[in-house]
Amino acid sequence: MEFTISNKDGKSKARAGLLRTDHGDIQTPIFMPVGTGGSVKGVHQRELKEEIQAPVILGNTYHLYLRPGNDVLRKAGGLHKFINWDGAILTDSGGYQVFSLSEIRKIKEEGAVFQSHIDGSKHIFSPENNVETQRIIGADIIMALDECTPYPCDYNYARKSLDLTHRWLDRGIKKFYETEPLYGHNQAYFPIVQGSVYKDLRKESAEFIAGKGMDGNAIGGLSVGEPAEEMYAMTDIVTDILPESKPRYLMGVGTPVNILESIALGVDMFDCVMPTRNGRNGMLFTSEGIINIKNVKWKEDFSSLDPNVNSFVDIQYSKAYLRHLIISNEMLGAQIATIHNLAFYLWLVKTAREKIVTGEFSTWKNQMVKKLSERL
């Protein structure tokens, strides 16, 4: 995997880059649609590629490990072939999902012991078998197993958790270098910075991870309930330390405003379920603000969903029609709203990149943040 930076913004840490993978090039900043179990809900792979123009999507190791399972994925030739996707894929290690199963999991030195949310069966993710599972899945970018701490989090717990995550990372890197890709394409292994909202822990973790010299680095444990100002402060500290020459991935973030502010802090890669989950429930993100399409004010509004996004992807439906579909519980409504939201997110990061290249990013970002925070 190769990463090059072509342009930098003169008034922030924003940068435009190119990430080369064996499944295609990714222009950064980039938003990655979340396809947890091998599917971006309600969206065909053709639509992801041709309409939404997503060069990379996510899969989740926890969910894919449980269903369809390693045996099926190995026999299929990996996730790319299983889902008929020829773009890049990134897989989360499943650490966040295990974290969310607080009632049915236990964290210990060996790894994370958890019960399946499907049938209650017991499993363990160790740093080593997690690498093996992600080799079987075959993603272009795979993540280190970490512990994601909750918010709020006691300092002593955050300290112990960080030390454990670092020990797991050393074991994971060792296993990564002891194993080979299974399907003829290269895989990159990203460590994850943790440390809750404690500046000294974030700094220590960023320095530890920067020293590993991996192909890219991630920032985890944010967007878990802390105020946005805390998230930005921690991100700012970390991006000052992580090497400029490597891509930086802020995991699970977030709102359009979160993304723009984090691009300004030097982040290159993002993912979040918000555009798909909120779209299914009738919330639209647009270049002018947020729309609850269920509101009666849209009942006779025959204008397009968003002219800016329509110039990026051909979604020729009116607000009135989409409102009708959503309140009628027609499946097509959820599909259109999801495609629109994903197209908006991809339009947003593409436009951010263009503004970085032309030197207009900071001015444009400040204007957009005001608009994107409004409810229409």
Residue pairs with C-beta under 8 A, 6 or more apart in sequence:
1 19
1 20
1 21
1 140
1 141
1 186
1 188
1 215
1 216
2 19
2 20
3 17
3 18
3 19
3 20
3 215
3 216
3 245
3 246
3 247
4 17
4 18
5 15
5 16
5 17
5 244
5 245
6 16
6 17
6 18
6 357
7 15
7 16
7 356
7 357
8 14
8 15
8 16
8 356
9 15
9 264
9 356
9 359
9 361
9 362
10 359
10 362
11 361
11 362
12 264
12 265
12 266
12 361
12 362
12 365
13 239
13 264
13 265
13 266
14 29
14 263
14 264
14 266
14 352
14 356
14 361
14 362
14 365
15 28
15 244
15 266
15 268
15 356
16 27
16 28
16 29
16 353
16 356
16 357
17 27
17 28
17 247
17 268
18 25
18 26
18 27
18 28
19 25
19 26
19 27
19 28
19 30
19 216
19 247
19 268
19 269
20 26
21 56
21 88
21 140
21 141
21 185
21 186
21 188
22 140
22 185
22 186
23 80
23 86
23 87
23 88
23 89
23 140
23 185
24 55
24 56
24 86
24 87
24 88
25 55
26 55
26 56
26 88
27 55
27 350
27 353
28 247
28 268
28 269
28 349
28 353
29 259
29 263
29 267
29 268
29 269
29 270
29 349
29 352
29 353
30 55
30 56
30 268
30 269
30 270
30 349
31 259
31 270
31 271
31 272
31 345
31 346
31 348
31 349
32 54
32 56
32 57
32 58
32 90
32 269
32 270
32 271
33 40
33 43
33 48
33 52
33 54
33 57
33 58
33 271
33 275
33 276
33 342
33 345
34 40
34 57
34 58
34 60
34 271
34 272
34 273
34 276
35 57
35 58
35 59
35 83
36 58
36 59
36 60
36 63
36 273
37 59
37 60
37 63
37 64
37 67
38 59
38 64
38 68
38 79
38 82
38 83
39 83
40 48
40 57
40 276
40 338
40 342
41 276
41 280
41 338
42 276
42 280
42 331
42 334
42 335
42 338
42 339
43 52
43 276
43 335
43 338
43 339
43 342
45 83
45 84
45 85
47 339
48 54
48 57
48 85
48 87
48 342
49 85
49 86
49 87
51 313
51 314
51 315
51 339
51 343
52 313
52 339
52 342
52 343
52 346
53 312
53 313
53 346
54 87
54 342
54 346
55 87
55 88
56 87
56 88
56 89
56 90
56 140
57 85
57 87
57 88
57 89
57 90
58 89
58 90
58 91
58 92
58 271
59 79
59 89
59 90
59 91
59 92
59 137
59 139
60 91
60 92
60 94
60 97
61 91
61 92
61 93
61 94
61 125
61 130
61 133
61 134
61 137
61 143
62 92
62 94
62 97
62 98
62 125
63 94
63 97
64 73
64 79
64 91
64 133
64 137
65 94
65 123
65 133
66 116
66 117
66 118
66 123
67 118
68 82
70 133
70 136
72 82
73 79
73 82
73 136
73 137
73 138
74 136
74 182
76 82
77 138
77 183
78 136
78 137
78 138
78 182
78 183
79 85
79 89
79 91
79 137
79 138
79 139
80 86
80 89
80 138
80 183
81 183
88 140
88 141
89 137
89 138
89 139
89 140
89 141
90 139
90 140
90 141
90 142
90 143
90 249
90 271
91 134
91 137
91 139
91 141
91 142
91 143
92 143
92 251
93 125
93 130
93 134
93 142
93 143
93 144
93 145
93 146
93 192
94 125
94 130
94 145
95 112
95 125
95 143
95 145
95 146
95 147
95 148
95 192
95 220
96 148
96 220
96 251
96 252
98 105
98 112
98 114
98 125
99 105
99 147
99 148
99 149
99 150
101 114
101 115
101 117
102 150
104 114
104 115
104 117
104 120
105 112
105 113
105 114
105 115
106 112
106 113
106 114
107 113
107 147
107 161
107 164
109 164
109 167
110 124
110 126
111 124
111 125
111 126
111 127
111 129
111 130
111 145
111 168
112 124
112 125
112 145
112 147
113 122
113 123
113 124
114 122
114 123
114 124
114 125
115 121
115 122
115 123
116 122
116 123
125 133
125 145
126 145
126 171
127 144
127 145
127 168
127 169
127 171
127 172
127 175
128 171
128 172
128 175
130 145
130 172
131 142
131 172
131 175
131 176
131 179
131 189
132 175
132 179
134 142
134 143
134 187
135 142
135 179
135 180
135 181
135 182
135 187
136 182
138 181
138 182
138 183
138 185
138 187
139 187
140 185
140 186
140 187
140 188
141 187
141 188
141 190
141 215
141 216
142 176
142 187
142 188
142 189
142 190
143 189
143 190
143 192
143 218
144 168
144 169
144 172
144 173
144 189
144 190
144 191
144 192
145 168
145 172
146 165
146 168
146 169
146 192
146 194
146 220
146 221
147 161
147 164
147 165
147 168
147 194
148 194
148 220
148 221
148 224
149 157
149 158
149 161
149 194
149 196
149 221
149 224
150 224
150 225
151 196
151 197
151 224
151 225
151 226
152 225
152 226
153 161
153 196
153 197
155 196
155 198
158 194
158 195
158 196
158 198
158 201
159 201
161 194
161 196
162 194
162 195
162 201
162 204
162 205
165 192
165 194
165 205
166 205
166 208
169 191
169 192
169 208
169 209
169 212
172 189
173 189
173 191
173 212
173 214
176 189
181 187
188 214
188 215
188 216
189 214
189 215
190 214
190 215
190 216
190 217
190 218
190 249
191 209
191 212
191 214
191 217
191 218
192 209
192 217
192 218
192 219
192 220
192 221
192 251
193 202
193 205
193 206
193 209
193 217
193 218
193 219
193 220
193 221
193 238
193 242
194 201
194 205
194 220
194 221
195 201
195 202
195 203
195 204
195 205
195 221
195 234
196 202
196 221
197 226
197 230
197 233
197 234
199 233
199 234
199 237
202 234
202 237
202 238
203 237
203 238
203 241
205 238
206 237
206 238
206 241
206 242
207 241
209 217
209 242
210 217
210 241
210 242
210 243
214 246
215 246
215 247
216 246
216 247
216 248
216 249
216 269
217 242
217 243
217 246
217 247
217 248
217 249
218 248
218 249
218 250
218 251
219 234
219 235
219 238
219 239
219 248
219 249
219 250
219 251
219 267
220 251
220 252
222 231
222 234
222 235
222 250
222 251
222 252
222 253
223 231
223 251
223 252
223 253
223 254
223 258
223 272
224 252
228 257
228 258
228 261
231 253
231 254
231 258
232 261
232 262
232 265
235 250
235 262
235 265
235 267
236 265
238 248
239 248
239 265
239 266
239 267
242 248
244 266
247 268
247 269
248 266
248 267
248 268
248 269
249 267
249 268
249 269
249 270
250 262
250 267
250 269
250 270
251 271
252 271
252 272
253 259
253 262
253 270
253 271
253 272
254 262
254 270
254 272
254 274
255 272
255 274
255 372
256 285
256 344
256 345
256 348
256 368
256 372
257 369
257 372
257 373
259 270
259 345
259 348
259 349
260 348
260 352
260 365
260 368
260 369
260 372
261 365
261 369
262 270
263 349
263 352
263 361
263 365
264 361
264 362
264 365
270 349
274 341
275 285
275 338
275 341
275 342
275 344
275 345
276 338
276 341
276 342
278 285
278 341
279 334
279 337
279 338
279 339
279 340
279 341
279 342
280 334
280 337
280 338
282 292
282 293
282 294
282 323
282 326
282 327
282 333
282 337
283 290
283 291
283 292
283 293
283 337
283 341
284 290
284 291
284 292
284 293
284 305
284 306
284 322
284 337
284 340
284 341
284 344
285 341
285 344
285 345
285 372
286 305
286 306
286 308
286 309
286 344
286 376
287 306
287 308
287 309
287 344
287 347
287 348
287 368
287 371
287 372
288 306
288 371
288 374
288 376
289 371
289 372
289 373
289 374
289 375
289 376
290 372
290 374
290 375
290 376
291 298
291 319
291 375
291 376
292 375
293 319
293 322
293 323
293 326
293 337
294 323
294 326
294 327
295 323
298 319
298 320
298 322
298 323
299 320
299 323
300 320
301 318
301 319
301 320
301 323
302 318
302 319
302 320
302 321
303 318
303 319
304 310
304 315
304 316
304 317
304 318
304 319
305 315
305 317
305 318
305 319
305 322
305 340
306 340
306 344
308 347
309 315
309 340
309 343
309 344
309 347
310 316
312 343
312 346
312 347
312 350
313 339
313 343
313 346
313 347
315 336
315 339
315 340
315 343
317 336
322 333
322 336
322 337
324 330
324 333
325 332
325 333
325 336
326 333
326 334
326 337
348 368
351 364
352 361
352 364
352 365
355 361
355 364
355 365
